[in-house]
Amino acid sequence: MDDEKAIRELYATWHRATAAGDLATVLGLMSDDVIFLTPGAQPFGKKAFADLNESLAKKIRIESRFEFGEIAIHGDWAHVWSRLWVTMVPLKGGAATHRSGHTLSILRKEGGKWVLARDANLLAPDPHPQ
């Protein structure tokens, strides 16, 4: 599989696994030293990501979609920016919340497989979801 196709599949797998609540698959798509950057929060890594997602899985179901803006490959590194829409649906009723925005991700090839190494997620509340 060529690198761009593999990166596109990584994103598709991430979104399918998130929708299915398959945290193990999502964690397998990131490096052990991954760093996430989000507005208003300190940078966090894989364990904090896992803890947050385990907590959220008890309360909400996550639906998402994305569009690639750019995929650029530089040897064993790549960067991707995309537009992301996320809907969080409460499991016990209530209104869904919507967030959207752009992301900038850095991927690294480890053992022949692309993984997420850094992610800057710029999602904000979306009062007019598509």
Backbone as ProteinMPNN parsed JSONL, in Angstrom:
{"seq_chain_A": "MDDEKAIRELYATWHRATAAGDLATVLGLMSDDVIFLTPGAQPFGKKAFADLNESLAKKIRIESRFEFGEIAIHGDWAHVWSRLWVTMVPLKGGAATHRSGHTLSILRKEGGKWVLARDANLLAPDPHPQ", "coords_chain_A": {"N_chain_A": [[0.851, -1.176, 0.0], [0.568, 2.203, -0.851], [2.023, 5.166, 0.695], [0.311, 7.469, 1.021], [-2.234, 6.34, 0.677], [-2.216, 4.562, 2.833], [-2.168, 6.366, 4.966], [-4.627, 7.652, 4.614], [-6.274, 5.462, 5.136], [-5.626, 4.994, 7.829], [-6.877, 7.219, 9.053], [-9.579, 6.698, 8.331], [-9.96, 4.262, 9.658], [-9.57, 5.105, 12.31], [-11.835, 6.763, 12.7], [-13.959, 4.94, 12.253], [-13.444, 3.085, 14.331], [-13.688, 4.739, 16.568], [-16.417, 5.416, 16.419], [-17.463, 2.916, 16.893], [-16.742, 2.527, 19.485], [-14.318, 1.329, 19.998], [-11.72, 1.472, 21.62], [-9.208, 0.239, 21.922], [-8.333, -0.26, 19.299], [-8.086, 2.385, 18.353], [-6.051, 3.354, 20.066], [-3.967, 1.795, 19.141], [-3.316, 3.065, 16.825], [-1.685, 5.145, 17.342], [1.475, 6.593, 18.344], [3.556, 5.594, 21.119], [4.564, 7.813, 22.38], [2.861, 9.882, 21.771], [1.476, 13.188, 21.505], [-1.139, 15.331, 22.359], [-2.677, 18.362, 21.515], [-4.919, 20.71, 22.607], [-7.372, 23.344, 22.619], [-7.259, 25.451, 25.473], [-6.334, 23.54, 27.263], [-3.765, 21.63, 28.918], [-1.028, 20.069, 27.178], [-1.356, 16.588, 26.427], [-0.853, 13.014, 26.764], [-0.826, 9.572, 25.59], [-1.844, 7.878, 27.671], [-3.503, 9.645, 29.146], [-5.278, 10.291, 27.097], [-6.478, 7.777, 26.702], [-7.65, 7.374, 29.267], [-9.467, 9.549, 29.362], [-11.139, 8.902, 27.184], [-12.168, 6.424, 28.009], [-13.696, 7.24, 30.19], [-15.521, 8.993, 28.929], [-16.855, 7.185, 27.265], [-18.703, 5.965, 28.874], [-20.691, 7.783, 29.024], [-21.301, 9.073, 26.584], [-21.859, 8.723, 23.014], [-19.771, 8.893, 20.235], [-19.852, 10.514, 17.173], [-18.4, 11.129, 14.031], [-16.949, 12.969, 11.294], [-14.76, 13.72, 8.555], [-12.717, 15.791, 6.432], [-10.032, 15.743, 4.245], [-7.556, 18.249, 4.026], [-4.921, 18.511, 3.358], [-2.315, 16.259, 2.668], [0.914, 15.596, 3.302], [3.918, 14.036, 2.656], [7.008, 13.24, 4.052], [9.446, 11.445, 3.765], [9.84, 9.295, 6.429], [8.049, 10.686, 7.901], [5.019, 12.564, 8.141], [2.664, 15.164, 7.473], [-0.64, 16.214, 8.185], [-3.447, 18.115, 7.499], [-6.779, 18.72, 8.36], [-10.361, 19.051, 8.156], [-12.728, 18.709, 10.693], [-15.649, 17.275, 12.031], [-17.544, 16.72, 14.887], [-19.908, 14.954, 16.752], [-21.382, 14.58, 19.848], [-23.274, 12.33, 21.443], [-25.449, 11.974, 24.058], [-25.753, 9.076, 26.107], [-27.853, 8.596, 27.796], [-30.04, 10.11, 27.031], [-30.954, 13.529, 26.255], [-29.626, 16.555, 24.814], [-27.592, 16.457, 21.905], [-24.18, 17.451, 21.486], [-22.216, 19.541, 19.403], [-19.163, 19.88, 17.692], [-16.693, 21.505, 15.736], [-13.985, 22.066, 13.44], [-10.537, 22.611, 12.591], [-7.771, 20.341, 12.254], [-4.339, 19.639, 12.85], [-2.004, 17.337, 12.155], [0.798, 15.276, 12.937], [2.382, 12.569, 11.608], [4.172, 9.493, 11.998], [6.24, 7.008, 10.629], [6.45, 3.853, 11.873], [8.03, 0.845, 12.158], [7.197, 0.252, 9.578], [4.569, 1.072, 9.57], [2.169, 3.663, 9.613], [1.656, 5.984, 12.221], [-0.047, 8.11, 14.549], [1.677, 10.856, 15.81], [1.756, 13.487, 16.805], [-0.813, 15.825, 17.548], [-2.773, 18.546, 16.859], [-5.662, 19.824, 17.799], [-8.219, 21.804, 16.893], [-10.912, 22.174, 17.543], [-14.092, 23.7, 18.048], [-17.142, 24.772, 19.716], [-19.981, 24.104, 17.687], [-22.539, 25.77, 16.509], [-24.141, 25.43, 14.318], [-24.403, 22.707, 13.024], [-23.485, 20.559, 10.293]], "CA_chain_A": [[0.0, 0.0, 0.0], [1.393, 3.409, -0.864], [1.948, 5.91, 1.951], [-0.889, 8.301, 1.124], [-3.381, 5.444, 0.881], [-2.118, 4.045, 4.203], [-2.567, 7.45, 5.87], [-6.084, 7.798, 4.475], [-6.883, 4.324, 5.822], [-5.469, 5.234, 9.259], [-7.955, 8.13, 9.453], [-10.86, 6.005, 8.218], [-10.007, 3.284, 10.744], [-9.743, 5.873, 13.551], [-13.229, 7.208, 12.818], [-14.807, 3.746, 12.422], [-13.214, 2.531, 15.666], [-14.273, 5.671, 17.536], [-17.877, 5.242, 16.363], [-17.774, 1.605, 17.467], [-16.29, 2.462, 20.875], [-13.18, 0.407, 20.019], [-10.576, 2.257, 22.078], [-7.961, -0.499, 21.689], [-7.909, -0.004, 17.919], [-7.643, 3.78, 18.267], [-4.749, 3.452, 20.733], [-2.991, 1.152, 18.263], [-3.021, 3.952, 15.689], [-0.846, 6.255, 17.792], [2.765, 6.239, 18.937], [3.541, 5.599, 22.585], [4.913, 9.152, 22.854], [1.945, 10.845, 21.14], [1.088, 14.379, 22.264], [-2.337, 16.002, 21.864], [-2.808, 19.769, 21.868], [-6.3, 21.161, 22.459], [-7.548, 24.681, 23.198], [-7.594, 25.588, 26.88], [-5.876, 22.411, 28.084], [-2.359, 21.296, 28.837], [-0.753, 18.926, 26.308], [-1.512, 15.294, 27.107], [-0.357, 11.866, 26.018], [-1.637, 8.388, 25.292], [-2.577, 7.403, 28.851], [-4.582, 10.593, 29.423], [-6.252, 10.098, 26.026], [-7.213, 6.542, 27.019], [-8.47, 7.62, 30.46], [-10.564, 10.43, 28.975], [-12.066, 8.181, 26.32], [-12.871, 5.416, 28.819], [-14.684, 7.98, 30.972], [-16.566, 9.483, 28.024], [-17.606, 6.057, 26.699], [-19.794, 5.638, 29.793], [-21.669, 8.864, 28.992], [-21.665, 9.541, 25.244], [-21.44, 8.048, 21.782], [-19.135, 9.899, 19.386], [-19.986, 10.396, 15.725], [-17.488, 12.113, 13.442], [-16.584, 12.895, 9.889], [-13.615, 14.571, 8.28], [-12.289, 16.017, 5.054], [-8.616, 16.084, 4.175], [-7.145, 19.479, 3.37], [-3.584, 18.281, 2.807], [-1.466, 15.171, 3.157], [2.261, 15.78, 2.776], [4.782, 12.976, 3.169], [8.421, 13.626, 4.069], [10.165, 10.25, 4.209], [9.117, 8.55, 7.467], [7.192, 11.636, 8.603], [3.986, 13.178, 7.297], [1.729, 16.049, 8.173], [-1.995, 16.188, 7.634], [-4.445, 18.992, 8.104], [-8.116, 18.3, 7.951], [-11.541, 19.641, 8.785], [-13.335, 17.651, 11.494], [-16.944, 17.52, 12.664], [-17.782, 15.717, 15.927], [-21.159, 15.035, 17.488], [-21.369, 13.759, 21.055], [-24.662, 11.992, 21.731], [-25.567, 11.387, 25.396], [-26.329, 7.73, 26.12], [-29.06, 8.569, 28.62], [-30.932, 11.195, 26.626], [-30.425, 14.886, 26.297], [-29.23, 17.115, 23.524], [-26.25, 16.211, 21.398], [-23.345, 18.634, 21.309], [-21.493, 19.505, 18.137], [-17.926, 20.656, 17.625], [-16.043, 21.391, 14.437], [-12.799, 22.881, 13.272], [-9.417, 22.018, 11.867], [-6.735, 19.631, 12.992], [-3.038, 19.506, 12.204], [-1.425, 16.129, 12.736], [2.09, 14.786, 12.466], [2.439, 11.117, 11.657], [5.51, 8.92, 11.892], [6.228, 5.609, 10.228], [7.132, 2.985, 12.844], [7.932, -0.55, 11.736], [6.463, 0.189, 8.311], [3.161, 1.447, 9.779], [1.959, 5.058, 10.001], [0.971, 6.206, 13.498], [-0.162, 9.5, 14.96], [2.704, 11.23, 16.777], [1.365, 14.766, 17.388], [-2.106, 16.245, 17.014], [-3.312, 19.821, 17.333], [-7.092, 19.747, 17.534], [-8.734, 23.15, 17.093], [-12.371, 22.13, 17.503], [-14.842, 24.658, 18.878], [-18.577, 24.504, 19.61], [-20.543, 24.349, 16.365], [-23.968, 25.993, 16.689], [-24.836, 25.134, 13.061], [-23.783, 21.498, 12.475], [-23.881, 20.159, 8.939]], "C_chain_A": [[0.897, 1.24, 0.0], [1.103, 4.247, 0.382], [0.678, 6.75, 2.062], [-2.129, 7.45, 1.364], [-3.386, 4.898, 2.308], [-2.551, 5.11, 5.215], [-4.07, 7.669, 5.809], [-6.814, 6.667, 5.215], [-6.746, 4.461, 7.339], [-6.61, 6.129, 9.755], [-9.32, 7.443, 9.403], [-11.032, 4.986, 9.344], [-10.248, 3.979, 12.078], [-11.218, 6.235, 13.738], [-14.194, 6.03, 12.971], [-14.672, 3.184, 13.834], [-13.804, 3.435, 16.744], [-15.782, 5.497, 17.579], [-18.303, 3.93, 17.013], [-17.389, 1.493, 18.937], [-15.095, 1.548, 21.057], [-11.9, 1.176, 20.353], [-9.251, 1.551, 21.803], [-7.438, -0.256, 20.273], [-7.385, 1.412, 17.772], [-6.259, 3.929, 18.901], [-3.641, 2.824, 19.892], [-2.594, 1.991, 17.064], [-2.118, 5.12, 16.081], [0.457, 5.736, 18.389], [2.647, 6.258, 20.459], [3.832, 6.987, 23.15], [4.041, 10.25, 22.239], [1.662, 12.015, 22.085], [-0.117, 15.004, 21.569], [-2.363, 17.426, 22.392], [-4.25, 20.182, 21.58], [-6.453, 22.529, 23.116], [-7.911, 24.621, 24.681], [-7.131, 24.468, 27.78], [-4.369, 22.248, 27.931], [-2.169, 20.153, 27.834], [-0.896, 17.624, 27.105], [-1.12, 14.171, 26.167], [-1.355, 10.732, 25.913], [-2.458, 7.918, 26.493], [-3.736, 8.337, 29.176], [-5.673, 10.499, 28.352], [-7.12, 8.876, 26.332], [-8.148, 6.752, 28.206], [-9.684, 8.478, 30.129], [-11.599, 9.683, 28.146], [-12.818, 7.082, 27.058], [-13.968, 6.077, 29.643], [-15.852, 8.44, 30.088], [-17.439, 8.36, 27.49], [-18.773, 5.635, 27.592], [-20.937, 6.633, 29.684], [-22.167, 9.22, 27.597], [-21.234, 8.557, 24.163], [-20.892, 9.144, 20.872], [-19.342, 9.541, 17.919], [-19.073, 11.458, 15.118], [-17.375, 11.908, 11.941], [-15.477, 13.901, 9.649], [-13.434, 14.735, 6.783], [-10.809, 16.385, 5.099], [-8.44, 17.429, 3.483], [-5.804, 19.278, 2.677], [-2.973, 17.061, 3.471], [-0.116, 15.377, 2.498], [3.183, 14.78, 3.456], [6.231, 13.384, 2.976], [9.228, 12.437, 4.586], [9.322, 9.464, 5.198], [8.255, 9.452, 8.338], [6.154, 12.158, 7.615], [3.221, 14.184, 8.142], [0.42, 16.066, 7.407], [-2.782, 17.291, 8.303], [-5.776, 18.617, 7.509], [-9.171, 19.131, 8.667], [-12.269, 18.489, 9.47], [-14.648, 18.132, 12.093], [-17.194, 16.38, 13.643], [-19.121, 16.005, 16.592], [-21.057, 14.076, 18.665], [-22.816, 13.572, 21.5], [-24.734, 11.355, 23.116], [-26.254, 10.018, 25.336], [-27.647, 7.665, 26.885], [-29.998, 9.718, 28.294], [-30.296, 12.551, 26.8], [-29.967, 15.31, 24.921], [-27.794, 16.742, 23.166], [-25.488, 17.529, 21.339], [-22.495, 18.432, 20.063], [-20.26, 20.391, 18.234], [-17.369, 20.478, 16.221], [-14.841, 22.313, 14.394], [-11.745, 22.121, 12.493], [-8.486, 21.279, 12.818], [-5.456, 19.658, 12.171], [-2.33, 18.365, 12.912], [-0.069, 15.829, 12.116], [2.09, 13.276, 12.674], [3.876, 10.666, 11.458], [5.362, 7.465, 11.482], [7.076, 4.821, 11.22], [6.944, 1.54, 12.403], [7.113, -0.72, 10.469], [5.015, 0.621, 8.392], [3.083, 2.911, 10.204], [1.189, 5.115, 11.315], [0.921, 7.71, 13.773], [0.875, 9.799, 16.03], [2.37, 12.527, 17.505], [0.05, 15.181, 16.752], [-2.528, 17.546, 17.678], [-4.757, 19.881, 16.858], [-7.707, 21.094, 17.888], [-10.256, 23.196, 17.035], [-12.981, 23.125, 18.479], [-16.318, 24.288, 18.777], [-19.103, 24.927, 18.233], [-22.055, 24.532, 16.507], [-24.795, 25.654, 15.444], [-24.229, 23.88, 12.411], [-24.335, 21.162, 11.106], [-24.375, 18.742, 8.936]], "O_chain_A": [[1.865, 1.315, 0.757], [0.078, 4.067, 1.041], [0.031, 6.739, 3.109], [-2.982, 7.812, 2.174], [-4.447, 4.785, 2.923], [-3.219, 4.799, 6.201], [-4.715, 7.852, 6.841], [-7.847, 6.896, 5.843], [-7.662, 4.082, 8.068], [-7.238, 5.824, 10.769], [-10.125, 7.587, 10.324], [-12.115, 4.861, 9.916], [-11.041, 3.503, 12.891], [-11.778, 6.033, 14.816], [-15.149, 6.116, 13.741], [-15.673, 2.844, 14.465], [-14.359, 2.945, 17.727], [-16.368, 5.436, 18.66], [-19.375, 3.845, 17.612], [-17.675, 0.48, 19.575], [-14.872, 1.038, 22.155], [-11.102, 1.488, 19.47], [-8.264, 2.211, 21.48], [-6.238, -0.069, 20.075], [-6.352, 1.628, 17.138], [-5.384, 4.571, 18.32], [-2.499, 3.281, 19.932], [-1.638, 1.661, 16.362], [-1.819, 5.982, 15.255], [0.536, 4.606, 18.87], [1.735, 6.873, 21.01], [3.406, 7.311, 24.258], [4.443, 11.412, 22.193], [1.616, 11.848, 23.303], [-0.12, 15.184, 20.351], [-2.102, 17.668, 23.571], [-4.741, 20.029, 20.462], [-5.74, 22.839, 24.069], [-8.766, 23.835, 25.089], [-7.495, 24.439, 28.956], [-3.781, 22.676, 26.939], [-3.079, 19.342, 27.662], [-0.596, 17.574, 28.298], [-1.062, 14.342, 24.95], [-2.556, 10.906, 26.118], [-3.637, 7.595, 26.349], [-4.841, 7.871, 29.454], [-6.858, 10.614, 28.664], [-8.346, 8.936, 26.232], [-9.311, 6.352, 28.158], [-10.797, 8.178, 30.559], [-12.8, 9.817, 28.38], [-13.987, 6.833, 26.765], [-15.059, 5.523, 29.777], [-17.018, 8.295, 30.455], [-18.637, 8.554, 27.282], [-19.725, 5.016, 27.117], [-22.032, 6.377, 30.186], [-23.319, 9.623, 27.434], [-20.379, 7.696, 24.369], [-21.495, 10.212, 20.756], [-19.049, 8.427, 17.483], [-18.985, 12.569, 15.641], [-17.662, 10.838, 11.405], [-15.278, 14.823, 10.441], [-13.923, 13.94, 5.981], [-10.39, 17.23, 5.89], [-9.094, 17.713, 2.48], [-5.566, 19.785, 1.581], [-3.099, 16.861, 4.679], [-0.009, 15.339, 1.272], [3.222, 14.692, 4.683], [6.636, 13.813, 1.895], [9.649, 12.437, 5.743], [8.225, 9.016, 4.867], [7.784, 9.033, 9.395], [6.388, 12.188, 6.406], [3.146, 14.066, 9.365], [0.374, 15.951, 6.182], [-2.79, 17.401, 9.529], [-5.892, 18.252, 6.339], [-8.892, 19.815, 9.651], [-12.411, 17.412, 8.891], [-14.745, 19.251, 12.596], [-17.072, 15.209, 13.282], [-19.426, 17.144, 16.947], [-20.694, 12.911, 18.503], [-23.492, 14.526, 21.883], [-24.139, 10.299, 23.333], [-27.221, 9.835, 24.597], [-28.463, 6.776, 26.645], [-30.675, 10.242, 29.179], [-29.238, 12.693, 27.413], [-29.931, 14.512, 23.985], [-26.907, 16.718, 24.02], [-26.082, 18.593, 21.162], [-22.111, 17.314, 19.718], [-20.303, 21.494, 18.778], [-17.55, 19.433, 15.596], [-14.705, 23.223, 15.211], [-12.029, 21.125, 11.828], [-8.428, 21.56, 14.016], [-5.496, 19.697, 10.941], [-2.088, 18.42, 14.118], [0.174, 16.092, 10.938], [1.832, 12.78, 13.771], [4.685, 11.356, 10.837], [4.455, 6.773, 11.944], [8.266, 5.087, 11.387], [5.813, 1.067, 12.289], [6.414, -1.72, 10.304], [4.295, 0.551, 7.396], [3.848, 3.349, 11.063], [0.206, 4.4, 11.507], [1.754, 8.472, 13.282], [0.956, 9.096, 17.037], [2.665, 12.662, 18.693], [-0.185, 14.929, 15.571], [-2.626, 17.633, 18.902], [-5.029, 19.977, 15.661], [-7.716, 21.485, 19.055], [-10.826, 24.161, 16.526], [-12.464, 23.359, 19.571], [-16.713, 23.571, 17.858], [-18.72, 25.966, 17.696], [-22.782, 23.544, 16.614], [-26.022, 25.598, 15.517], [-23.605, 23.98, 11.355], [-25.493, 21.441, 10.796], [-24.755, 18.223, 7.887]]}, "name": "protein", "num_of_chains": 1, "seq": "MDDEKAIRELYATWHRATAAGDLATVLGLMSDDVIFLTPGAQPFGKKAFADLNESLAKKIRIESRFEFGEIAIHGDWAHVWSRLWVTMVPLKGGAATHRSGHTLSILRKEGGKWVLARDANLLAPDPHPQ"}
